[in-house]
């Protein structure tokens, strides 16, 4: 449900649909990073938030971006939060009348735009309204005629200290090799069900490929595809412990056609070091959803070791394969039976197929829906006198409270929605709590047998 993140966001503040979780190199603690974006026709105000594992704000910095910034994702390294702003044209008069970006913006399909390197951890400059402006470097992106920066998914980014550059692997929209291959979009095709044929799908879903953006110290940017094959690649993921660090493997969905746009269907592991990939494809009527990485227990206990996390060559085979020592989860939709399954793959051996197939009974999950992996483990047994550091206590508390039953999620969502709707009336609580929009009989509905 809707949330103001415990009062962090103003009631009318937009919030990004994408977050990154990174373990900082300096203190090894995990942080969740995301942003809010408020823009008009002339400028955009982006506030970057960093939360700790208790969802308390560690950092909040505001950056002013030129023009109307249409941001689809963010990258986070040890030093920077990276925002990619594609080139758009704004009809200011229409925007003034409607405040509707869909009616006011025209996208430049030939690519180009700006990359903003927002420095993390900078003290910034405080304004009278309490906002803190962060330090930012902007790099121009010239059109290259090979793709654009719209709906860019940033799979991972990291600081390459050895080569003095910032590296960012992304899923980029690319142009078809034959522009006449893609038929014009008919507005009726945008209605549900929106794609009844491959031609209809290709008319509205351009192909994406895995590209590498490198930003040199002199602010020169190079963009190159990591693989020569133009097969559709979507929904990229990495091992969570290498987020913000040099990685070797990218897990993603791939289409069934080699050189044309096609719906995500198989699951692949891309090796960005050797520029090779391996994949598993289901039956023609089956379609895999976004691959989610589930780390094997203690698989990355040496995550702070550079040889393990950066994907570089190592004398130890175990070090060299630690990044793919886990499981890949994917929701498979069977178009013939209209049923769904959860597939579990060995992250190091996708071509062998799923190790386990778990039917999802009584529910067909539409293709394209996805979620995230959350571990649920019991607290380890402790001997009398054992000590636990602060981060371990936070992690155990997070795990203990992370996984709820469906009924409990529904109750908590209803309660949170009611409380935030009535959040400005905390001082008007009546004896039956109705000042909060809650009645005594609400509590049984929201809390059930928890009371």
N, C-alpha and C positions, 0 to 999 in steps of 0.2 A: 504494500500500500504506500501511499504518499508519506513522506517524512521530511522534517526539517533538520534531521540528523542531530536531535537533542538540542535544538535551538541554535545550531551553528549557522544555518541558512535563514535569511529573511523569508517571510511567507511567500513573496513573489519572485524569489531568486531561482533562475533555471540552473539545473545541474547536469553535468555530462552523463552520457550513457556508457561511458567507458572509464575504467579505473586500472591502475597498475599497482601491484604489490611488489615491493623491492626490499631486499635486506641490505641495509647500508653497510658499506665496507668498514667505516670508521668504528661503529659501535655494534654491528652485526644484528641490530634489532630490525624487525620488519615494520614497514610503513606502507599505508595505503595512500596513493596519490591520485587526485582527480581535480576537476576544475568546474567553475561556473562561468558562463559566458553571457554577457548582456551587451547587445549592440544596437546601433542605429545605422543610418546610411553613411555616416562620416567616420565613426570610430567604434571600437569594441573594447569593453572592459572585461578582462579575464582574471579571475581570482583563482589561484592554485592553492589547494588545501593538502596538507599532509597530516594523516591521522596515525596514532600509534595503535597497538593491538587492543586497547580498551576503547577505541574510537574517540579518543580525545585529540583535539587539534594540537599538533606539534608546531606547525608552521602555516601561515596564511599570508600570501603575497599577491599583490595585484599588478597586472601589466596592461598597458594600453596598446592595442593593436590598431593599425590603420584600416579604415574602411569597415565593411561588414564582414566579420570573420566567421566563415562557415567551417567549423572544426569537427572532424569526425572521430578523432582518436588522439592519444598523446603517447609520447615515448619518455621514459625516465631512465637517466643514467646516474652515476654517483654524483655528477656535477650539475646536470641540467634536467629541466623538464622541457621537452621538445614539442612544439605545436606547429603543424603544417597548415598554412592558410592558402587555399586555392584562389585563383583570380576570379572575381565575380563583378558584374556590373549591377549597380543598384539604381532603380527608379525611385529617387527620393520622394517625389510627389506622391507616387502610389504607396510608398511605405508610410508616409505621413498620414494618408487617409485610412489605410487598412491595418497597418502594423503587422502585416502578414508577409513574411519573407517569401513564401511560395509564389505570391503574386508580384513581388517587387524585385526579385533577383533573377539575373540571367547569367548562367555559367559559361565560362570560356572553355570549350571542349578541347582546345589545342594544348592544354597543360599550362604549367607555369604558376607562379605564386610566390610565397615567402615561407621560409623556415625560421621560426623564432626559437632561439636558444635562451630559455629563461633560467637564470642561475639559481640553483638551490642553495638554501642556507645563507643567502645574503641578508644583511641587516636592512637594506633598502632605505627609503625615505618616507617618513611618516607625515601624512597630511592632517589637516585640522579635523577631518571627519573620522580619524582613527585608522584609515586605510594605510597600508604600507606598500609603497611601489617598489617592486623588485627590479634587479638589474637584468637587462635583456640585450641580446645581440640578434639582429635580423639579417638574414641572408636571402638575396633574391634568387628565385628559380626561373630560368628562362624556358620558354616552351621548347620542347625537343621533338615534337611531332610524333612521338611514339606512345604517348599515354597522357593521362592527367592525374591531378592530385585530389580529385573528388572522391569521397568515400574511401579514403586511404586507411588501411588497417596497418598499424605499426605493431609488428610481431615482437620485436625487441630492439633495444638500442643500448649502446655502451660506449664508454670512453676508451679509445685505443691509445694508451700512453706511449707505447713503443713507436707508433707511426704518427703520433701527435695529431689525431683526428677523432671525430665522432662518427660512429658507424650506426646505421639504422637499416634493418631489414623490414621490408613492408610488402603488403599485398596491394599492387597498383593496378588500376583500371587501364587496360591497353587497347589500342585501336585494332580493329580487324584487319587482317592482311588484304582482304577484298572488301572494300567499303560497300559494294553493291550486294554483298551476301546478306547484310542485315536489313530486313524489310522495315518500312516506316511503322511507327507505333500508332495503332488505332486506339483511341480513347476507350472504346468498348472492351479492348483487351485488358484494360487496367482494372476492370471489375472482377469480382470473385465469381467463379474460379478464373484467375488471371492468365494462366498459361495452359492451353489445351493441346499444344503441339510444340515441337522443338523450335519451329520458326517463331512462334509467339514468344517462347522463352528467350530466344536470341535477340528478338526485337527490343526487349526491355532489360536484359541482363548481359551487359558487356563482359568480356572475359577479364579475368584478373590473373596476374603472374607474380612470382616472388622476385622482387628487385632489391638491390642494395644501394642506399644513398650514403655517400661518404663526404663529410664536411671537413675540409683540411684546415690547418691552422690559419692559412691566409684567406679563409672563408670561401674558397672555391668548392663548388659542389659537383660531384660526379654521380651519375645515375646509370646503373647497368642491370640488366636481367641476370639472375643467377643461373638460369637454366635456359638452354636454347629452345627446348620444346615449348610450344605455346598452349599446352593443355591448361584448362581452367584450374586455378588453385584458390581455395577459399578457406576462411576460418583457421588461421594459423595459430599454433600454440607451441610453447617450449616448456622444458622442465622449470617449475616455479623457482628453484634455487638459483638458476642462472639469469633470472630477470634482472636487467640492468647491468649484466656482465657479459663478457664474450661467450657466445654460445656456438655449438656445432650443429645441433639437430633442430629442425623445425618440423612439427607434425601438423598436417593440414588435410582438408578434403580435396579430392581431385575429381574432375569431370570424366565422363566416359569417352569423350572424343579427344583425339590427340591434338588437333590444331584448330578447333572451333569451340565457341562458348557452349557449355552444356551444364546441366544441374550438378551440384556436388553429389558424388555417388560413392567413391572409394575413399580409403584412408591411406595416407602416404607419409613416409619419413624422408625428409630432405636433408642431406649432408652438405652444408654450405662450405665445408672445408674441401671436400673432394669434388663438389658440384655434381653429385649423383643422387639418385633417389630410388626407393623401393616402395611398393604399394601392394595393397590387397583390394580387389574389386569384388563386390557381391554379384548376385544374379542381376540380369538387366532390369528387372522390375523391383529391385531393392535399392534403397538409398540411405547411406550413412550420414548422420549428423556430425556436428563439430566434434573433433577429437579432443577430449579433455585428459590432461595428464594427472595420473594418480601415483605419486612417488611410492616406491617400495619402502617398507620400514627400514630406516637407517641407511638407505641407499646413498644418501648424500651427507653422511655424518662428517665427511672431510670437505664440506662445501667451501670452506675458507681457503683450501689448498688451491693455488692458482692452476696447477696442472689438471685438477679435476674439473673446475668450473669453467675454464676458458676454452675447452675443446682442443687444446694444443696437443702436439705429439707427446707421448710419454713412454718410458720404458716399461711401465706397468700396464698390462691389459685391463686390469680392474679399474685403474684410474681413467683409462682412455674410454671405457664404456660406461662409466658411472652416470653420465648425463642421460643415457637411455636405459638405466636400470630402474624400470618402473612399469606401469601399466597405462594403456590408452583405453579410455571409455568412450563409446559412441552409441547414440540412439539410432537404431536402424528401423526404417519404415518400409514395410512390404506393401507395394502398391497393388498386388494381386489379391491378397487377403485382407488388406487394410488393417494390419496389426503391427505392433511395435515390439522390439526387443532391445535389451541392453547388451552390447557386445563388449567383451573385455579382451584386449590384445596384450601380448608381451611387447613392450616398447622397443625392444631390440630385434624383434623378428615379426614384423607385420605381414610379410608375404605368406607365412604359415597359417594365417587366418586367426579368427578369434579363439582364445583358449576356453572361453565360456560364453554361452548365449543364454540370457535370462529373459524369458517371455514376460511382457507386461500385460497381465490379464485384465480384461474389462476396460482397456483404455488404449486408443490409437493416438499416438502423439504425432502431430503433423510434421512433415519434413521441414527442417529449418529451425525447429524449436530446440533449445539446448539449455544446459544449466552449468553448474560448477561442481567440482569435487570437494567434499568436506569430510575429513577423517572423523571417525567416532571411535575412540579407544578408551578403555577404563583407565583410571588413574593407577600408576604403577604402585605396587606394594611398597610400603616404607617401614624401615626399622625404627625403633625408638631412638630419637636423637639425630635422625637424618635431617640435613638442612637442604632447602630448596632456594635457588636464586630467584630474583624477581621475575626475570623473563620466563623461567620455567613455570612459576606460579601463574603468570598471565596466560601462558599457552594452555595450561591445564584448565583454567577457568573458562577460556574461550571454547575449548573442545567440549567441556561439560555442558555449556549452554548453547552450543551451536546447532545441534540437530534436534528438531522437534517433530512430533507427530503432526499429521495433516490437520487434525482437529485443533491442536494447540496453536499451530500457525494461524489458522483462521480466527481463533479467539483473540490472539495477540494483535493480529492485523486490524480487527474491528476496534479493539480498545485503543490502539495507537491512533487510528484515524479519528475516532471521537475526541480523544484528548487533544490532538493537534488542531482540530476544528474549533475547539473551545479553549485553546491555550491562552487566549487573552482575557479569560474570565476566571482565573485562578482565585481571585479575591472575592468571588461571588458564590462560594460553595455554600449550599444550603444543607440542612440536616440530612436530607436524603441523597446528597451528592448531585442533585439535578443541575446545579450550577455548572457542573462539568459536562453536562449533556448525558450524565449517567444516572440511572435510577437503581434502587436496591435490587430489583429483579434483573438488571443488566449484568450484575456481577456473576450470577450463576451462568449466564450465557457466555460471558467472556472468559471466566476463569474455570468454570466447570468443577471438576473434582480436584482442582489444585487448591481450593479453599479448604 
